[in-house]
């Protein structure tokens, strides 16, 4: 399928990145927001992204930036890197993005609609029911949900054979993975089209061939992130020491608390609140106190420490997104 128009439902942290990355790769994008307040928030996020891309491009043009783990594959291949061409694409991208409060306007004529709204079952169900009559027959509908299976919402989509999950990592210009997961009724054609679209926006598509909560990435990462948050919440070690230990011991380029800062403290809080008042989770000899972790995250957030995009989370960041101190 030749994609001409992409609609992104919700311009939050990831929704805004999906929209900008699609525009960077030449697509026309409509972003739908619920009201003037969320529209303003989406506009602010989108206004910040060109600088993040420019900083990444400038870094890629340095000896350190050329190291494989520092290269932003969502921006360019190493072999074909043309700094000016990449900068020109960043400059052109904002003009390809429009934000609207009119859902019908947002999805009219869209080849692909990517839903990136709150991870709340009732909200998603009601949204899909409202959306279904507005979509063109051939439109593919994808959810960027990081926690729910597509089968949970397929019947509400009005097009189960064209409904699937399309999950991205945060900072998608750098961590360019797109996990694609259908359900039993998703057609192979729809999955193939999504694999192709992911490649067109410079993602590395990963096909999940059986429904799995958390996909691949979150299935693996949830335990080590939970452990890191637990260590900090109990005062066992500072965020910096937890991350330093992990990075040196495993040769990782990023620590678990740095990763939480990247996708924002609200994300793990929202997920963990579902399990907050269950008995402590036991994993081997360790018991994770989810309530204590939630309390810690709420305290950080109440102080405005929302994560990297806000300039502070577990760490403070300068205007270029580098950790201070």
C-alpha positions as CSV (number, residue, x, y, z in Angstrom):
1,X,0.0,0.0,0.0
2,X,1.2,3.5,-0.8
3,X,0.8,5.6,2.3
4,X,-0.2,9.2,1.6
5,X,-1.7,10.3,4.9
6,X,-1.1,9.1,8.5
7,X,-3.3,10.0,11.4
8,X,-1.9,9.9,15.0
9,X,-4.5,9.9,17.7
10,X,-2.9,11.6,20.7
11,X,0.1,13.8,20.6
12,X,1.7,12.7,23.9
13,X,5.3,11.7,24.4
14,X,5.3,8.9,21.9
15,X,2.4,10.1,19.7
16,X,4.3,13.4,19.0
17,X,7.4,11.4,18.1
18,X,5.5,9.1,15.8
19,X,4.0,12.1,14.1
20,X,7.3,13.9,13.7
21,X,9.2,10.8,12.5
22,X,6.5,10.1,9.9
23,X,6.7,13.8,8.7
24,X,10.6,13.6,8.7
25,X,10.2,10.7,6.3
26,X,7.9,12.6,4.0
27,X,4.4,11.7,5.1
28,X,1.6,14.1,5.7
29,X,0.4,13.7,9.3
30,X,-2.8,14.7,11.1
31,X,-2.7,14.6,14.9
32,X,-6.0,14.5,16.8
33,X,-6.3,15.9,20.3
34,X,-9.3,15.9,22.6
35,X,-9.4,19.5,23.7
36,X,-7.5,22.8,23.6
37,X,-5.4,21.9,26.7
38,X,-4.1,18.6,25.2
39,X,-3.7,20.3,21.8
40,X,-1.4,22.9,23.4
41,X,0.6,20.2,25.2
42,X,1.0,18.3,21.9
43,X,2.1,21.5,20.1
44,X,4.7,22.1,22.8
45,X,6.1,18.6,22.4
46,X,6.2,18.9,18.7
47,X,8.0,22.2,19.0
48,X,10.8,20.6,21.0
49,X,11.5,17.7,18.6
50,X,13.3,19.5,15.8
51,X,16.0,20.6,18.2
52,X,16.3,17.0,19.5
53,X,16.8,15.8,15.9
54,X,19.3,18.6,15.1
55,X,21.3,17.7,18.2
56,X,21.3,14.1,17.2
57,X,22.4,15.0,13.7
58,X,25.2,17.2,15.0
59,X,26.3,14.4,17.3
60,X,26.3,11.9,14.5
61,X,28.8,14.1,12.7
62,X,31.3,13.7,15.6
63,X,33.8,10.8,16.1
64,X,31.9,9.7,19.3
65,X,28.5,9.9,17.5
66,X,29.7,7.5,14.9
67,X,30.0,4.7,17.4
68,X,27.3,2.1,16.6
69,X,25.4,2.4,19.8
70,X,25.3,6.2,19.5
71,X,24.1,6.4,15.9
72,X,20.5,7.4,15.3
73,X,19.3,5.0,12.6
74,X,15.9,6.6,12.6
75,X,17.5,9.6,11.0
76,X,20.0,8.1,8.5
77,X,22.1,5.1,7.6
78,X,25.8,5.5,8.3
79,X,26.6,4.7,4.7
80,X,24.3,7.3,3.2
81,X,24.6,10.0,5.9
82,X,24.3,13.5,4.4
83,X,24.2,16.0,7.3
84,X,22.7,18.8,5.3
85,X,20.0,16.6,3.8
86,X,19.0,15.4,7.2
87,X,18.9,18.9,8.6
88,X,16.7,20.0,5.6
89,X,14.3,17.1,6.3
90,X,14.0,18.3,10.0
91,X,13.3,21.8,8.7
92,X,10.6,20.6,6.3
93,X,8.9,18.2,8.8
94,X,6.7,20.6,10.9
95,X,4.9,21.9,7.8
96,X,3.7,18.3,7.1
97,X,2.0,18.1,10.6
98,X,-1.4,19.5,11.5
99,X,-3.2,19.2,14.8
100,X,-7.0,19.1,14.9
101,X,-9.8,18.7,17.5
102,X,-12.1,17.2,14.8
103,X,-11.7,13.5,14.8
104,X,-13.4,13.0,11.5
105,X,-11.1,15.5,9.8
106,X,-8.1,13.8,11.3
107,X,-8.9,10.4,9.9
108,X,-10.5,11.3,6.6
109,X,-8.6,9.7,3.8
110,X,-5.9,8.3,6.1
111,X,-4.3,5.1,5.0
112,X,-3.1,4.4,8.5
113,X,-4.5,5.5,11.9
114,X,-2.2,5.1,14.9
115,X,-3.9,5.3,18.3
116,X,-1.7,6.6,21.1
117,X,-4.2,7.6,23.8
118,X,-4.2,6.8,27.5
119,X,-3.7,3.2,28.7
120,X,-7.2,2.9,30.1
121,X,-9.5,0.1,28.8
122,X,-12.8,2.0,29.0
123,X,-11.3,5.1,27.3
124,X,-9.9,2.9,24.4
125,X,-13.1,0.9,24.0
126,X,-15.2,4.0,23.8
127,X,-12.8,5.7,21.4
128,X,-12.7,2.7,19.0
129,X,-16.5,2.5,19.0
130,X,-16.7,6.2,18.1
131,X,-13.9,6.0,15.5
132,X,-15.1,2.9,13.6
133,X,-17.8,4.5,11.5
134,X,-15.4,7.3,10.4
135,X,-12.7,5.2,8.8
136,X,-12.4,4.4,5.1
137,X,-12.8,0.8,4.2
138,X,-9.1,0.2,3.5
139,X,-7.7,2.1,6.5
140,X,-5.5,0.1,8.8
141,X,-5.9,0.8,12.5
142,X,-2.9,0.3,14.9
143,X,-2.6,0.7,18.6
144,X,0.6,1.9,20.2
145,X,-0.5,0.4,23.5
146,X,2.5,-1.0,25.4
147,X,0.5,-3.1,27.8
148,X,-2.8,-4.3,26.2
149,X,-3.2,-7.1,23.6
150,X,-4.9,-6.1,20.3
151,X,-7.5,-8.9,20.8
152,X,-8.9,-7.0,23.7
153,X,-10.1,-4.2,21.4
154,X,-10.4,-5.9,18.0
155,X,-14.2,-6.2,18.1
156,X,-14.6,-2.6,18.9
157,X,-12.4,-1.5,16.0
158,X,-15.0,-2.3,13.4
159,X,-12.2,-3.9,11.3
160,X,-10.6,-6.7,13.2
161,X,-8.8,-8.0,10.2
162,X,-7.1,-4.6,9.8
163,X,-6.5,-4.0,13.5
164,X,-3.1,-4.7,15.2
165,X,-0.6,-3.3,17.6
166,X,2.4,-1.1,16.5
167,X,4.6,-0.4,19.4
168,X,7.6,2.0,19.5
169,X,10.4,2.7,21.9
170,X,10.8,6.2,23.2
171,X,13.2,8.5,21.3
172,X,12.3,6.6,18.1
173,X,14.8,8.5,16.0
174,X,17.5,6.8,18.0
175,X,16.0,3.6,19.4
176,X,14.3,2.7,16.1
177,X,12.4,-0.5,16.9
178,X,8.8,-1.0,15.8
179,X,7.1,-4.1,17.3
180,X,4.2,-5.3,15.2
181,X,1.7,-7.7,16.7
182,X,-1.6,-8.9,15.3
183,X,-4.3,-11.1,16.9
184,X,-6.0,-14.2,15.5
185,X,-8.1,-12.3,13.1
186,X,-5.5,-9.8,11.8
187,X,-4.8,-10.5,8.2
188,X,-1.3,-11.3,6.9
189,X,-1.7,-8.5,4.4
190,X,-2.2,-6.0,7.2
191,X,0.8,-7.2,9.1
192,X,2.9,-7.1,5.9
193,X,1.7,-3.5,5.2
194,X,2.7,-2.5,8.7
195,X,6.1,-4.0,8.4
196,X,6.6,-2.0,5.2
197,X,5.4,1.2,6.8
198,X,7.8,0.7,9.7
199,X,10.6,0.5,7.2
200,X,9.4,3.6,5.4
201,X,9.7,5.6,8.5
202,X,13.2,4.2,9.2
203,X,12.2,1.8,11.9
204,X,13.5,-1.8,12.3
205,X,10.3,-3.9,12.2
206,X,10.0,-6.8,14.6
207,X,7.1,-9.2,14.0
208,X,5.5,-10.6,17.1
209,X,3.9,-13.9,15.8
210,X,1.9,-14.6,18.9
211,X,0.1,-12.2,21.2
212,X,2.3,-11.5,24.2
213,X,1.7,-8.9,26.9
214,X,4.6,-6.5,26.8
215,X,5.7,-7.6,23.4
216,X,9.4,-8.5,23.4
217,X,11.0,-5.4,24.8
218,X,8.7,-4.8,27.8
219,X,8.5,-8.6,28.6
220,X,12.3,-8.6,29.0
221,X,12.7,-5.1,30.5
222,X,9.9,-5.0,33.1
223,X,11.7,-7.1,35.7
224,X,15.0,-5.2,35.6
225,X,13.2,-1.8,35.6
226,X,11.0,-2.9,38.5
227,X,14.1,-4.1,40.4
228,X,15.9,-0.8,39.8
229,X,12.9,1.2,41.0
230,X,12.5,-1.0,44.0
231,X,16.2,-0.5,45.0
232,X,15.8,3.3,44.8
233,X,12.4,3.3,46.6
234,X,13.9,1.4,49.5
235,X,17.0,3.6,49.7
236,X,19.4,0.7,48.9
237,X,21.2,2.9,46.4
238,X,20.9,6.1,44.5
239,X,19.7,6.2,40.9
240,X,23.2,7.0,39.7
241,X,24.8,4.2,41.5
242,X,22.1,1.7,40.3
243,X,22.7,2.8,36.7
244,X,26.5,2.9,37.1
245,X,26.5,-0.7,38.5
246,X,24.3,-1.9,35.7
247,X,26.2,-0.3,32.9
248,X,29.6,-1.4,34.0
249,X,28.5,-4.9,34.9
250,X,26.6,-5.5,31.7
251,X,28.4,-3.3,29.2
252,X,25.1,-1.5,28.7
253,X,25.1,2.1,27.3
254,X,22.2,3.2,29.4
255,X,21.0,2.5,32.9
256,X,17.5,1.4,34.0
257,X,16.7,4.7,35.7
258,X,18.0,6.7,32.7
259,X,15.6,4.7,30.6
260,X,12.7,5.5,32.9
261,X,13.6,9.2,32.5
262,X,13.5,8.8,28.7
263,X,9.9,7.5,28.6
264,X,8.7,9.5,31.6
265,X,8.0,8.5,35.2
266,X,4.2,8.6,34.5
267,X,4.4,5.5,32.3
268,X,5.6,3.1,35.0
269,X,3.4,4.7,37.5
270,X,0.3,4.3,35.4
271,X,1.1,0.6,34.8
272,X,2.1,-0.1,38.4
273,X,-1.0,1.6,39.9
274,X,-3.1,-1.4,38.6
275,X,-1.2,-3.7,41.0
276,X,-0.4,-1.2,43.8
277,X,-2.5,-2.8,46.5
278,X,-1.8,-6.4,45.7
279,X,0.6,-8.3,48.0
280,X,4.3,-7.6,47.3
281,X,5.4,-9.3,44.1
282,X,7.9,-12.0,44.8
283,X,10.7,-12.7,42.2
284,X,13.2,-15.3,43.4
285,X,14.3,-14.0,46.8
286,X,13.2,-10.4,46.3
287,X,9.8,-9.0,47.1
288,X,8.9,-5.8,45.2
289,X,6.8,-3.4,47.2
290,X,4.8,-1.8,44.3
291,X,3.0,0.6,46.6
292,X,6.3,2.0,47.8
293,X,7.5,2.4,44.2
294,X,4.3,4.2,43.3
295,X,4.6,6.5,46.2
296,X,8.2,7.4,45.2
297,X,7.1,8.1,41.6
298,X,4.3,10.3,42.8
299,X,6.6,12.3,44.9
300,X,9.0,12.9,42.0
301,X,6.2,13.9,39.8
302,X,4.6,16.2,42.3
303,X,8.0,18.0,42.4
304,X,7.8,18.4,38.6
305,X,10.4,15.6,38.0
306,X,8.5,14.0,35.2
307,X,11.5,12.7,33.1
308,X,13.9,13.8,30.5
309,X,11.4,15.7,28.4
310,X,10.6,17.9,31.4
311,X,14.3,18.6,32.1
312,X,14.4,16.5,35.3
313,X,13.4,13.0,36.5
314,X,15.8,10.8,38.4
315,X,18.5,13.1,36.8
316,X,18.7,16.7,35.7
317,X,19.2,17.5,32.1
318,X,20.7,20.4,30.2
319,X,19.1,22.0,27.1
320,X,20.7,19.4,24.9
321,X,19.3,16.5,26.9
322,X,22.6,15.6,28.6
323,X,22.7,14.6,32.2
324,X,24.0,17.3,34.5
325,X,26.4,16.2,37.2
